[in-house]
Amino acid sequence: MTTRDIDTGVVLRTERIAKVYRSGAVEVQALRGVDLSLFEGEMVVLLGASGSGKSTLLNILGGLDTPTSGRVFFRDRELTRLSDAALTAFRRDHVGFVFQFYNLVPSLTARENVAMVTEIASRPMRPEEALERVGLSARMDHFPAELSGGEQQRVAIARAIAKRPEILLCDEPTGALDSRTGVTVLDALVEINRDLGAATALITHNAGIRKIAHRVICLADGRIVREERNAARIAPSEVTW
Protein backbone atom coordinates (compact mmCIF):
# COMPACT_ATOMS: atom_id res chain seq x y z
CA MET A 1 0.00 0.00 0.00
CA THR A 2 1.40 3.39 -0.94
CA THR A 3 1.22 6.65 0.99
CA ARG A 4 -1.43 7.85 -1.46
CA ASP A 5 -3.49 4.72 -0.81
CA ILE A 6 -3.64 5.30 2.95
CA ASP A 7 -4.07 9.07 2.88
CA THR A 8 -7.71 8.77 1.82
CA GLY A 9 -9.01 10.21 5.07
CA VAL A 10 -7.96 11.06 8.59
CA VAL A 11 -9.87 8.94 11.08
CA LEU A 12 -8.22 10.16 14.31
CA ARG A 13 -6.21 13.31 14.92
CA THR A 14 -4.61 14.82 18.01
CA GLU A 15 -3.55 18.43 18.53
CA ARG A 16 -0.84 19.10 21.10
CA ILE A 17 -2.20 16.63 23.63
CA ALA A 18 -0.55 16.46 27.03
CA LYS A 19 -1.29 14.18 29.95
CA VAL A 20 -0.18 14.84 33.52
CA TYR A 21 -0.74 12.37 36.34
CA ARG A 22 -0.64 13.76 39.88
CA SER A 23 0.02 11.88 43.09
CA GLY A 24 0.13 14.33 45.96
CA ALA A 25 2.85 16.85 45.16
CA VAL A 26 4.37 14.64 42.47
CA GLU A 27 3.57 15.24 38.80
CA VAL A 28 4.32 12.77 36.01
CA GLN A 29 4.13 14.10 32.45
CA ALA A 30 3.09 11.08 30.42
CA LEU A 31 2.53 13.02 27.17
CA ARG A 32 4.02 16.37 26.14
CA GLY A 33 2.33 18.03 23.19
CA VAL A 34 1.69 15.09 20.83
CA ASP A 35 0.38 15.70 17.29
CA LEU A 36 -0.66 12.51 15.50
CA SER A 37 -3.01 11.47 12.70
CA LEU A 38 -4.25 7.97 11.86
CA PHE A 39 -5.58 7.26 8.38
CA GLU A 40 -8.14 4.87 6.94
CA GLY A 41 -6.63 1.52 6.08
CA GLU A 42 -3.31 2.34 7.73
CA MET A 43 -1.35 0.18 10.15
CA VAL A 44 0.87 2.13 12.54
CA VAL A 45 3.33 0.66 15.04
CA LEU A 46 4.05 2.68 18.20
CA LEU A 47 7.53 2.05 19.59
CA GLY A 48 9.24 3.32 22.71
CA ALA A 49 10.71 2.32 26.03
CA SER A 50 8.59 1.66 29.07
CA GLY A 51 7.24 4.99 30.31
CA SER A 52 7.55 6.69 26.91
CA GLY A 53 3.79 7.37 26.76
CA LYS A 54 2.67 4.67 24.29
CA SER A 55 -0.16 3.19 26.34
CA THR A 56 -1.34 6.58 27.55
CA LEU A 57 -1.53 7.77 23.94
CA LEU A 58 -3.41 4.63 22.86
CA ASN A 59 -5.90 5.00 25.72
CA ILE A 60 -6.58 8.62 24.78
CA LEU A 61 -7.02 7.72 21.11
CA GLY A 62 -9.58 5.10 22.11
CA GLY A 63 -11.51 7.32 24.50
CA LEU A 64 -10.49 5.31 27.57
CA ASP A 65 -8.68 8.34 28.98
CA THR A 66 -8.77 12.09 28.39
CA PRO A 67 -5.82 14.47 27.92
CA THR A 68 -4.95 17.13 30.46
CA SER A 69 -4.72 19.60 27.58
CA GLY A 70 -4.96 19.55 23.80
CA ARG A 71 -7.67 18.18 21.53
CA VAL A 72 -8.60 14.85 19.94
CA PHE A 73 -10.80 14.50 16.86
CA PHE A 74 -12.62 11.51 15.39
CA ARG A 75 -13.10 12.66 11.82
CA ASP A 76 -14.66 16.12 12.32
CA ARG A 77 -15.96 15.41 15.84
CA GLU A 78 -14.00 16.67 18.83
CA LEU A 79 -13.79 13.85 21.36
CA THR A 80 -12.35 16.09 24.05
CA ARG A 81 -15.67 17.96 24.26
CA LEU A 82 -17.81 14.85 24.73
CA SER A 83 -19.56 13.74 27.91
CA ASP A 84 -18.69 10.42 29.52
CA ALA A 85 -21.83 8.88 28.01
CA ALA A 86 -20.92 10.13 24.53
CA LEU A 87 -17.37 8.78 24.89
CA THR A 88 -18.81 5.41 25.87
CA ALA A 89 -20.93 5.45 22.70
CA PHE A 90 -17.84 6.36 20.65
CA ARG A 91 -15.93 3.37 22.04
CA ARG A 92 -18.88 1.04 21.56
CA ASP A 93 -19.62 2.05 17.97
CA HIS A 94 -16.23 2.87 16.47
CA VAL A 95 -13.28 1.35 18.40
CA GLY A 96 -11.99 -2.19 18.78
CA PHE A 97 -9.45 -2.92 21.52
CA VAL A 98 -6.95 -5.79 21.75
CA PHE A 99 -4.78 -6.05 24.86
CA GLN A 100 -1.85 -8.23 25.92
CA PHE A 101 -4.13 -10.23 28.20
CA TYR A 102 -7.16 -11.61 26.49
CA ASN A 103 -9.88 -10.71 29.02
CA LEU A 104 -12.17 -13.51 27.87
CA VAL A 105 -15.05 -14.69 30.05
CA PRO A 106 -14.00 -18.21 31.17
CA SER A 107 -17.57 -19.56 31.37
CA LEU A 108 -18.41 -18.55 27.78
CA THR A 109 -17.37 -20.26 24.55
CA ALA A 110 -15.39 -18.43 21.89
CA ARG A 111 -18.63 -17.78 20.00
CA GLU A 112 -20.35 -16.46 23.12
CA ASN A 113 -17.41 -14.20 24.01
CA VAL A 114 -17.67 -12.57 20.58
CA ALA A 115 -21.47 -12.38 20.80
CA MET A 116 -21.11 -10.16 23.88
CA VAL A 117 -20.01 -7.42 21.49
CA THR A 118 -22.27 -8.21 18.55
CA GLU A 119 -25.36 -8.00 20.74
CA ILE A 120 -24.72 -4.32 21.51
CA ALA A 121 -22.96 -3.10 18.35
CA SER A 122 -24.84 -1.00 15.80
CA ARG A 123 -23.71 -2.86 12.67
CA PRO A 124 -22.03 -6.10 13.74
CA MET A 125 -20.87 -9.06 11.74
CA ARG A 126 -22.00 -12.49 12.92
CA PRO A 127 -19.77 -14.02 15.62
CA GLU A 128 -19.15 -16.93 13.28
CA GLU A 129 -17.85 -14.59 10.57
CA ALA A 130 -15.54 -12.79 13.00
CA LEU A 131 -14.09 -16.07 14.25
CA GLU A 132 -13.71 -17.37 10.70
CA ARG A 133 -11.68 -14.25 9.83
CA VAL A 134 -9.12 -15.16 12.50
CA GLY A 135 -8.99 -18.83 11.54
CA LEU A 136 -11.06 -20.27 14.39
CA SER A 137 -14.03 -21.78 12.57
CA ALA A 138 -13.31 -25.14 14.15
CA ARG A 139 -12.92 -23.78 17.69
CA MET A 140 -16.06 -21.66 18.06
CA ASP A 141 -17.67 -23.80 20.73
CA HIS A 142 -14.56 -24.26 22.85
CA PHE A 143 -14.09 -22.51 26.19
CA PRO A 144 -11.00 -20.32 26.83
CA ALA A 145 -9.41 -23.03 29.00
CA GLU A 146 -9.58 -25.37 26.01
CA LEU A 147 -7.73 -22.91 23.75
CA SER A 148 -4.03 -22.10 23.43
CA GLY A 149 -2.75 -18.61 24.22
CA GLY A 150 -2.64 -17.70 20.54
CA GLU A 151 -6.17 -18.99 20.00
CA GLN A 152 -7.43 -16.98 22.97
CA GLN A 153 -5.79 -13.87 21.56
CA ARG A 154 -7.43 -14.51 18.19
CA VAL A 155 -10.81 -14.79 19.95
CA ALA A 156 -10.04 -11.39 21.50
CA ILE A 157 -9.26 -10.02 18.03
CA ALA A 158 -12.50 -11.50 16.66
CA ARG A 159 -14.39 -9.84 19.49
CA ALA A 160 -12.72 -6.51 18.70
CA ILE A 161 -13.49 -6.61 14.97
CA ALA A 162 -17.02 -8.02 15.23
CA LYS A 163 -18.45 -4.52 15.61
CA ARG A 164 -16.75 -3.51 12.31
CA PRO A 165 -14.69 -0.78 14.01
CA GLU A 166 -13.19 2.13 12.13
CA ILE A 167 -10.32 2.13 14.64
CA LEU A 168 -8.44 -0.93 15.97
CA LEU A 169 -6.09 -0.32 18.89
CA CYS A 170 -3.73 -3.08 20.02
CA ASP A 171 -1.58 -2.85 23.16
CA GLU A 172 1.20 -5.50 23.09
CA PRO A 173 -1.03 -8.12 21.44
CA THR A 174 1.90 -10.56 21.11
CA GLY A 175 3.62 -9.68 24.39
CA ALA A 176 2.61 -12.90 26.17
CA LEU A 177 3.13 -15.19 23.17
CA ASP A 178 6.01 -17.20 21.75
CA SER A 179 7.32 -16.32 18.28
CA ARG A 180 5.35 -18.91 16.34
CA THR A 181 2.08 -18.01 18.02
CA GLY A 182 2.87 -14.30 17.74
CA VAL A 183 3.26 -14.62 13.98
CA THR A 184 -0.20 -16.19 13.75
CA VAL A 185 -1.71 -13.29 15.70
CA LEU A 186 0.12 -10.69 13.59
CA ASP A 187 -1.06 -12.45 10.41
CA ALA A 188 -4.64 -12.06 11.63
CA LEU A 189 -4.15 -8.35 12.39
CA VAL A 190 -2.53 -7.63 9.02
CA GLU A 191 -5.32 -9.43 7.14
CA ILE A 192 -8.02 -7.62 9.11
CA ASN A 193 -6.37 -4.25 8.53
CA ARG A 194 -6.28 -5.00 4.80
CA ASP A 195 -9.76 -6.47 4.50
CA LEU A 196 -11.74 -4.20 6.83
CA GLY A 197 -9.73 -1.00 6.33
CA ALA A 198 -9.73 -0.04 10.01
CA ALA A 199 -7.10 2.48 11.07
CA THR A 200 -4.89 0.22 13.18
CA ALA A 201 -2.37 1.24 15.84
CA LEU A 202 -0.23 -1.42 17.51
CA ILE A 203 2.05 -0.99 20.53
CA THR A 204 4.98 -3.39 20.71
CA HIS A 205 8.32 -3.70 22.48
CA ASN A 206 9.64 -5.85 19.61
CA ALA A 207 11.34 -3.49 17.16
CA GLY A 208 11.24 -6.17 14.46
CA ILE A 209 7.45 -5.88 14.24
CA ARG A 210 7.81 -2.29 12.98
CA LYS A 211 8.48 -3.64 9.49
CA ILE A 212 4.95 -5.00 9.04
CA ALA A 213 3.46 -1.50 9.37
CA HIS A 214 2.90 1.29 6.89
CA ARG A 215 4.28 3.79 9.40
CA VAL A 216 6.27 3.69 12.64
CA ILE A 217 5.92 6.29 15.40
CA CYS A 218 8.76 6.37 17.96
CA LEU A 219 8.08 7.92 21.36
CA ALA A 220 10.41 8.98 24.17
CA ASP A 221 9.60 10.94 27.34
CA GLY A 222 6.05 11.61 26.21
CA ARG A 223 6.98 13.03 22.80
CA ILE A 224 7.07 11.75 19.24
CA VAL A 225 10.77 11.83 18.43
CA ARG A 226 10.78 10.11 15.05
CA GLU A 227 8.44 8.93 12.33
CA GLU A 228 9.30 6.35 9.67
CA ARG A 229 7.47 5.04 6.62
CA ASN A 230 8.16 1.55 5.36
CA ALA A 231 8.68 1.66 1.61
CA ALA A 232 8.40 -2.14 1.59
CA ARG A 233 6.57 -4.02 4.33
CA ILE A 234 7.43 -7.55 5.39
CA ALA A 235 5.14 -10.43 6.24
CA PRO A 236 4.76 -11.38 9.92
CA SER A 237 6.56 -14.65 9.18
CA GLU A 238 9.68 -12.59 8.34
CA VAL A 239 9.75 -10.74 11.67
CA THR A 240 12.85 -11.35 13.80
CA TRP A 241 11.87 -12.19 17.39
Buried (B, 14 or more C-beta within 10 A) or exposed (E): EEEEEBEEEBBBBBBEBBBBEEEEEEEEBBBBBBEBBBBBBBBBBBBBEEBBBBBBBBBBBBBBBBBBEBBBBBEEEEBBEBEEEEBEBBBBBBBBBBBBEBEBEEEBBBBBBBBBBBEEBEEBBEBBBBBBBBBBEEBBEBBBEEBEBBBBBBBBBBBBBBBBBBBBBBBBBBBBBEEEBBBBBBBBBBBBBEEBBBBBBBBBEBEBBBBBBBBBBBBBBBBBEEEBEBEEBBEBEEBEE
